[in-house]
Every structure is written in C-alpha cells, then in structure tokens.
Amino acid sequence: MLSTAIKNVPVNFKKGDMVEVISGRERGKQGKVLQVLSRDQRILIEKLNMIKKHQKPNQNNKQGGIVDKEASIHISNVMLICGHCNKVSRTGTKILENGMKIRVCKKCGESIDKE
C-alpha cells in the first residue's frame, strides 16, 4: 500500500528497455517495458503478469466483457538486459564530456542508452 510520503528513489528503467523478471511467478521471462510508474516504483512489461479484467462497454470496446491486460511488477523484481552482452546486469552512470549522463552495463562497461 502506498503511504502518504512519496519516496524519491531513482528508477533505472525507461520505456522500451528489455528486462528480465528475477523473482515471482514470471521468473526467467523477458519482455519490453511498456510504462514506468516511478511514483509507485512499478513497471508494466509487455505480455507479462497478465490479468483478466471485467470491462464495461465503452467507445473502444462496444461489447465489453473480460479482457486480458498487463499488471504492474515492482522494480525490485526485474533486471535490465544489456544489448551488447545479452545478459542481465546492474547499471551504473557515466558522465560524458558534454555533461550528458548515460547508463552503462556493470558487466561489459558498454553504454545501454542509444546515443
């Protein structure tokens, strides 16, 4: 449950990143990040942690019914996949000469962000 105090914890994930679930019922599965909910420290991953939702009829879904949708996963249960070494790894930050911050893989040292 979310308390009234907002925690300012940095989230190292961005929309479009490839991640792997490291704990829970979806452990070992990989997917692309659809949305980052930084205030709640949760992310939505494409086609993972699917739930069934009873939907009322609306303009997009005229008939309504039961629809499958992704549920959020806490960020502590996922790890980023490096595009260069194709392994899950922790991330670090590196400051370039022009003052930009980029994320780097702790295993291979390569940049994760696209420049």
Helices and strands as residue ranges (DSSP letters): E 18-21, E 30-37, E 42-45, E 50-55, E 65-70, E 73-74, G 75-77, E 78-81, E 88-89, E 91-95, E 101-105
